[in-house]
Amino acid sequence: MSKNADEDKIKDGLDQLRCHFTWKLLLEDIEVPDLENRVFDEIQFLDTKYKGGIHNLLAYVKHLKGQNEEALESLKEAEDLIQQEHANQSDLRNLVTWGNYAWLYYHMGQLEDAKIYLQKVEYTCKKFASPYCYRVECPELDCEEGWALLKCGGKHYERAKVCFEKALEVDPENPEFSAGYAITTHRLEYFNRAIQISEAFCLQPLKKAIRLNPEDAYIKALLALKLQDVKEEAEGEKYIEEALTSRSSQTYIFRYAAKFYRRKGSVDKALQFLKMALEATPDSAVLHHQVGLCYRAQVFHIKKAAGGHPRGQARATVDRITRLAMSHFEFAVEQKPTFGIAFRHLADMYTEAGDYRKAEDAYQKALSIKSLEEENLQEIYFYYGQFQEFQKKSQVDAMIYYLKSIKIEKPTYIRERSLSSLEKLALKKLHLNALDVESLSILGLIYKLKGKMNKALEYYERALRMAADFPNCAVYDY
């Protein structure tokens, strides 16, 4: 067999594997450093029975950085851990590791080594009577794929959920599968920011995961936050306190406890937990963002107490805390340049400080992020519209960005606010100019989206009549 034919055969086998190289993790170069930091944090600070998978992901990240020798070391670590964690299933669980080995050696040009690992996979597939040469369909590998997708960002959460669902269909009482599914649904609910928080779907998966993993403080902290969402704060606080008594995953528990107490209004207590977490992970973009949110909450609290216009000492305090918030948001986006919401909050604080040029720059950086998830983009469009309306005094640009927010058809609270803001602006413009065809068209769209079809028709018809009476006018199709 010629060298090219042999290489083609190897490549055909590689494409059939189930591993990080075939799971379409779709990472941009700019996302890799932050992912690597989070993987390191998890290895060091998250207490879990299953560490093999995270070392596999680290190997893939090392490869993306061109550090293939370090990637091989991570795969050896993964292989050893899987042998310890899943002694009775090590061959099956190592299929992912061996697949990664095969791909890595292929990229390194070491085809004979790649073939060795393909053969190990092939032998294991035969051992488990798989109809495929290089892949096994089983819940354990669905679970491994789910964890990898979950770690690689919000755009993968739906796919991660499907993976854990598949695994649970086969083994509904499996503690690891249940934990993965619960964590994924929890993240998806925050990510999607559903309008009706009371319809929290992830409550039952979280409770089931705790039943199957009674010592898992991480899942208890997530349940506490969800209970807080559904107005069961006292019950949620019991779980936070229980999680805090554990020595397990403390850095992560401090982060979630801080979020719980910030939302409860105990900002000083939240800051204490965040400072403890930062002692362990001082470069965490997420933690610095959370600190910034605490200072931002203090700014809003002082302003509210002063009727929106603090003076004297209160004004000086607002200015000082605003600078603190800015410094932490700036650090967060420096560490993670794809942190769209942190850019939005940074713009918020620049606006508070009266620095509209920097606020504009922060919004533009957020809007330029190619990997921004729709839900985050929808939120940024809305707040940039607010910035245009109230700071830049540009009703036209505000309407453009409210429309952009609305066109992202995610049924979120932010979309409802965008509709409301756009409606108020369109009515204001129409009040000033009854011949404004664009405002009539926009109002037609708004009422159509709200399901008020008669009112929508009324405005569309007015727009059409206006266009007929004034030929230079155009009816806008949104």
C-alpha positions in Angstrom: 0.0 0.0 0.0 1.4 3.4 -1.0 2.1 6.0 1.7 -0.8 8.2 0.5 -3.2 5.3 0.5 -2.1 4.3 4.0 -2.5 7.9 5.3 -6.0 8.1 3.7 -7.0 4.8 5.4 -5.7 6.2 8.8 -7.6 9.5 8.2 -10.8 7.6 7.4 -10.4 5.7 10.7 -9.7 8.9 12.6 -12.9 10.5 11.3 -15.0 7.7 12.8 -13.6 8.1 16.4 -15.5 9.6 19.3 -13.1 12.1 20.9 -12.4 15.8 21.3 -11.0 16.0 17.7 -14.3 14.9 16.2 -16.8 16.5 18.6 -16.8 19.9 16.7 -15.9 21.9 19.8 -15.5 24.9 17.5 -13.1 27.1 19.5 -11.7 30.3 18.2 -8.1 31.1 18.9 -9.1 34.0 21.2 -11.1 31.6 23.4 -8.3 29.1 24.0 -6.4 30.9 26.8 -9.5 31.4 29.0 -10.6 27.8 28.4 -7.1 26.6 29.4 -7.3 28.7 32.6 -10.7 27.2 33.5 -9.5 23.7 32.9 -6.5 24.2 35.2 -8.8 25.7 37.8 -11.1 22.7 37.6 -8.2 20.2 37.9 -6.9 22.0 40.9 -10.0 23.1 42.8 -13.1 21.1 41.7 -13.4 17.9 43.7 -14.9 15.3 41.5 -14.6 11.5 41.2 -14.0 11.8 37.4 -10.9 13.7 36.5 -9.9 11.7 33.5 -12.1 13.6 31.1 -10.8 17.1 32.1 -7.2 15.9 31.3 -8.4 14.8 27.9 -9.8 18.2 27.3 -6.5 19.8 28.5 -4.6 17.7 26.0 -6.9 19.0 23.2 -6.3 22.6 24.4 -2.6 22.0 24.4 -2.7 20.7 20.9 -4.7 23.8 19.8 -1.8 25.9 21.2 0.7 23.8 19.3 2.1 22.2 22.4 1.8 18.5 21.3 4.4 17.1 23.7 2.5 18.6 26.6 -0.7 17.2 25.1 0.8 13.7 25.2 1.6 14.2 28.9 -2.0 15.2 29.6 -3.3 12.1 27.7 -1.0 9.9 29.8 -2.4 11.5 33.0 -6.0 10.9 31.6 -5.2 7.3 30.9 -3.8 6.7 34.4 -6.8 8.5 36.1 -9.4 6.5 34.1 -7.7 3.3 35.1 -8.1 4.4 38.8 -11.6 5.8 38.5 -13.1 3.2 36.2 -11.1 0.0 36.8 -14.0 -2.2 35.6 -14.6 -0.1 32.5 -11.1 1.3 31.7 -11.1 0.0 28.1 -14.4 1.5 27.3 -13.7 4.8 29.0 -10.3 5.0 27.4 -11.7 5.0 23.9 -11.8 8.8 24.1 -8.2 9.0 25.3 -7.0 6.5 22.6 -8.9 8.4 20.0 -7.2 11.6 21.1 -3.8 9.9 21.0 -4.4 8.7 17.5 -5.4 12.1 16.3 -2.5 13.8 18.1 0.1 11.4 16.6 -1.5 11.9 13.1 -1.1 15.7 13.5 2.5 15.1 14.6 3.2 13.1 11.5 3.8 9.9 13.5 1.5 7.6 11.5 2.7 4.3 12.9 1.8 5.5 16.4 -1.5 6.7 15.2 -2.2 3.3 13.8 -1.3 1.7 17.1 -4.1 3.6 18.9 -6.5 3.0 16.1 -5.9 -0.7 16.5 -6.5 -0.4 20.3 -9.8 1.3 19.6 -10.7 -1.3 16.9 -9.9 -4.2 19.3 -12.1 -2.7 22.0 -15.0 -2.1 19.6 -14.8 -5.8 18.7 -14.7 -6.7 22.4 -17.9 -4.8 23.0 -19.5 -6.2 19.8 -19.9 -2.8 18.2 -21.1 -2.8 14.6 -18.5 -0.1 13.9 -14.7 -0.5 13.5 -13.7 2.6 15.4 -16.6 3.7 17.6 -18.9 2.4 20.3 -22.4 3.8 21.0 -22.7 3.7 24.7 -23.9 6.1 27.5 -20.4 6.4 29.0 -19.1 8.0 25.8 -22.2 10.2 25.5 -21.4 11.4 29.0 -17.8 12.2 28.1 -18.9 14.1 25.1 -21.4 16.0 27.2 -18.8 17.1 29.7 -16.5 18.3 26.9 -19.2 20.3 25.2 -20.3 21.8 28.6 -16.8 23.1 29.3 -16.4 24.7 25.9 -19.1 27.5 26.2 -22.7 28.4 25.9 -23.0 27.7 22.2 -22.5 24.0 23.0 -25.0 23.7 25.9 -27.9 22.4 23.9 -25.7 19.6 22.4 -24.4 18.8 25.8 -27.9 18.4 27.1 -28.7 16.0 24.3 -25.7 13.9 25.2 -26.6 13.6 28.8 -30.3 12.8 27.9 -29.0 9.9 25.7 -26.9 8.6 28.5 -29.8 8.8 31.0 -32.2 6.9 28.7 -29.9 3.9 29.1 -29.1 4.4 32.8 -31.5 6.8 34.5 -30.1 6.4 38.0 -26.4 6.9 37.1 -24.9 9.6 39.5 -22.5 11.0 36.9 -25.0 11.2 34.1 -27.5 12.9 36.4 -25.0 15.4 37.6 -24.0 16.3 34.1 -27.6 16.7 33.0 -28.5 18.8 36.0 -25.6 21.2 35.6 -26.3 21.5 31.9 -30.0 22.4 32.4 -29.1 24.8 35.1 -26.7 26.6 32.8 -29.1 26.6 29.9 -31.8 28.2 32.0 -29.5 31.1 33.1 -28.2 31.3 29.6 -31.6 31.5 28.0 -32.9 33.9 30.7 -36.5 32.7 30.3 -39.2 35.2 30.9 -41.0 33.0 33.5 -38.3 32.0 36.0 -41.0 30.3 38.0 -41.1 27.6 35.3 -37.6 26.5 36.3 -37.1 23.1 34.5 -33.8 22.4 36.1 -35.1 22.1 39.7 -36.1 18.5 39.5 -32.8 17.4 37.7 -30.8 19.2 40.4 -32.8 17.5 43.2 -32.3 14.1 41.6 -28.6 14.8 41.1 -28.2 15.6 44.8 -30.1 12.4 45.8 -27.7 10.4 43.7 -24.6 12.5 44.7 -25.4 13.5 48.4 -21.9 14.7 49.1 -21.7 17.0 46.0 -21.4 20.5 47.4 -21.2 22.0 43.9 -24.6 20.8 42.9 -26.1 21.9 46.2 -24.9 25.4 45.5 -26.5 25.4 42.0 -29.8 24.2 43.6 -29.6 27.1 46.1 -29.3 29.6 43.3 -32.3 28.1 41.4 -34.4 28.0 44.5 -33.6 31.7 45.0 -34.8 32.2 41.4 -38.2 30.7 42.2 -38.6 32.8 45.3 -37.7 30.0 47.7 -34.7 32.0 49.1 -34.8 30.6 52.6 -34.7 27.0 51.4 -31.9 28.0 49.0 -29.9 29.5 51.8 -30.0 26.2 53.7 -28.3 24.5 50.7 -25.7 27.3 50.4 -24.9 27.0 54.1 -24.7 23.2 53.8 -22.4 23.5 50.8 -20.1 26.0 52.7 -19.6 23.5 55.5 -18.1 21.1 53.1 -14.4 21.3 52.2 -15.2 20.1 48.7 -14.8 22.4 45.7 -14.5 25.4 48.0 -13.3 27.9 45.4 -16.4 27.2 43.3 -18.7 27.2 46.3 -17.4 30.6 47.3 -18.3 31.9 43.9 -21.8 30.6 44.0 -22.3 31.7 47.6 -21.2 35.2 46.5 -23.7 35.2 43.7 -26.5 34.1 46.1 -25.7 36.8 48.7 -25.3 39.5 46.1 -28.7 38.8 44.7 -30.1 38.7 48.3 -28.7 42.2 48.8 -25.9 41.2 51.2 -23.2 42.6 48.9 -20.5 42.9 51.6 -20.9 39.2 52.5 -20.7 38.4 48.7 -17.5 40.4 48.4 -16.0 38.4 51.3 -16.6 35.1 49.6 -15.2 36.5 46.3 -12.0 37.7 47.9 -11.5 34.2 49.4 -12.1 32.6 46.0 -9.7 35.1 44.3 -6.9 34.0 46.8 -7.0 30.6 45.0 -7.7 31.8 41.4 -6.5 35.4 41.2 -6.7 35.5 37.4 -10.3 34.2 37.1 -12.3 36.4 34.6 -15.5 35.1 36.1 -14.6 36.1 39.7 -13.4 39.6 38.7 -16.7 40.0 36.8 -18.6 39.0 39.9 -16.6 41.4 42.1 -17.4 44.1 39.5 -21.1 43.3 39.8 -21.0 43.6 43.5 -19.5 47.1 43.3 -22.0 48.0 40.5 -24.8 46.9 42.8 -23.4 49.2 45.5 -23.4 52.1 43.1 -27.0 51.6 42.2 -28.0 51.2 45.8 -26.4 54.5 46.8 -27.9 56.3 43.8 -31.4 54.9 44.6 -31.1 56.1 48.2 -30.1 59.5 47.0 -33.1 59.8 44.6 -30.8 59.2 41.6 -28.7 62.3 42.2 -26.1 61.7 45.0 -24.2 64.8 46.2 -21.3 65.5 48.5 -19.9 62.4 50.3 -22.4 60.1 48.6 -21.2 61.4 45.2 -17.6 60.8 46.2 -18.4 57.3 47.3 -20.3 56.5 44.0 -17.3 57.7 42.0 -14.8 55.6 44.1 -16.9 52.5 43.8 -17.5 53.0 40.1 -13.7 53.1 39.6 -13.4 49.8 41.5 -16.1 48.2 39.4 -14.4 49.4 36.2 -11.1 48.0 37.3 -12.5 44.5 37.9 -14.5 44.5 34.6 -11.5 45.7 32.7 -9.4 42.8 34.2 -12.2 40.4 33.3 -12.3 41.3 29.6 -8.5 41.5 29.4 -8.4 37.9 30.7 -11.3 36.8 28.5 -11.7 39.0 25.4 -14.8 37.1 24.4 -16.6 38.0 27.6 -19.5 39.9 26.0 -21.6 40.6 29.1 -18.6 41.8 31.0 -18.0 44.3 28.2 -21.6 45.4 28.6 -21.2 45.9 32.3 -18.0 47.8 31.8 -19.8 50.1 29.4 -22.4 50.6 32.1 -19.8 51.8 34.5 -18.1 54.0 31.9 -21.5 55.6 31.3 -21.9 56.1 35.1 -18.5 57.9 35.1 -19.6 60.1 32.2 -17.0 58.6 29.8 -19.2 58.0 26.8 -16.2 57.5 24.5 -15.0 54.5 26.5 -18.5 53.2 26.9 -19.0 53.3 23.1 -15.7 51.5 22.7 -16.7 48.8 25.1 -20.0 48.2 23.3 -18.2 48.0 19.9 -15.8 45.4 21.3 -18.7 43.4 22.6 -20.6 43.6 19.3 -17.4 42.5 17.4 -17.2 39.2 19.2 -17.9 36.6 16.6 -18.5 33.8 19.1 -21.1 35.8 21.0 -24.2 33.6 21.8 -27.6 34.9 20.6 -28.9 35.5 24.1 -25.9 37.7 25.1 -26.0 39.5 21.7 -29.7 40.2 22.3 -28.9 41.7 25.7 -26.1 43.8 24.4 -28.2 45.2 21.5 -30.8 46.3 24.0 -28.5 48.1 26.4 -26.6 49.7 23.5 -30.0 50.9 22.3 -30.6 52.4 25.8 -27.2 54.0 25.6 -28.1 55.5 22.2 -31.4 56.7 23.5 -30.5 58.2 26.8 -26.8 59.1 26.6 -26.2 59.8 22.9 -29.8 61.2 22.4 -30.1 59.3 19.1 -33.6 58.0 18.8 -32.9 56.6 15.3 -29.9 54.6 16.5 -31.7 53.4 19.6 -34.6 52.1 17.4 -32.1 50.3 15.2 -30.6 48.4 18.1 -34.0 47.6 19.8 -35.0 46.1 16.5 -31.9 44.1 16.3 -32.6 42.8 19.8 -36.2 41.9 18.9 -35.1 40.1 15.7 -33.3 37.5 17.8 -36.3 35.4 18.5 -35.5 34.1 21.9 -38.4 34.6 24.3 -36.5 36.4 27.0 -37.2 39.2 29.4 -34.7 41.4 27.5 -36.7 40.9 24.3 -39.8 42.0 26.1 -38.0 45.1 27.3 -36.7 45.8 23.8 -40.3 45.6 22.5 -41.5 48.0 25.2 -38.7 50.5 24.6 -39.2 50.4 20.8 -43.0 50.9 21.3 -42.5 54.0 23.5 -40.0 55.5 21.0 -42.2 54.9 18.0 -45.3 56.3 19.8 -43.2 59.4 20.8 -42.0 59.9 17.2 -45.5 59.5 15.9 -46.8 62.0 18.4 -44.3 64.5 17.0 -45.0 63.6 13.4 -48.3 61.9 12.5 -47.0 61.3 9.0 -44.0 59.1 10.2 -44.5 56.0 8.1 -41.5 54.3 9.7 -43.0 54.6 13.2 -46.3 53.3 11.9 -44.6 50.3 10.3 -42.7 49.6 13.5 -45.8 49.8 15.6 -47.5 47.3 13.2 -44.6 44.9 13.8 -44.6 45.4 17.6 -48.3 44.6 17.9 -48.0 41.7 15.5 -45.2 40.2 17.7 -47.4 40.8 20.8 -50.2 38.9 19.2 -52.5 42.0 19.0 -53.4 41.4 15.3 -56.2 44.0 15.0 -54.0 46.7 16.4 -51.1 45.6 14.1 -53.4 45.7 11.0 -54.6 49.2 12.0 -51.0 50.6 12.0 -50.0 48.7 8.9 -53.1 50.1 7.1 -52.3 53.6 8.2 -48.7 53.2 6.9 -50.0 52.0 3.6 -52.5 54.8 3.2 -49.7 57.3 4.1 -47.5 55.8 1.5 -50.3 56.1 -1.1 -51.0 59.7 -0.3 -47.3 60.6 -0.2 -45.5 58.6 -3.0 -42.0 59.5 -1.6 -42.8 57.6 1.6 -41.9 53.9 1.9 -43.6 51.3 4.1 -40.9 49.5 6.0 -40.9 45.8 6.1 -39.3 44.6 9.3 
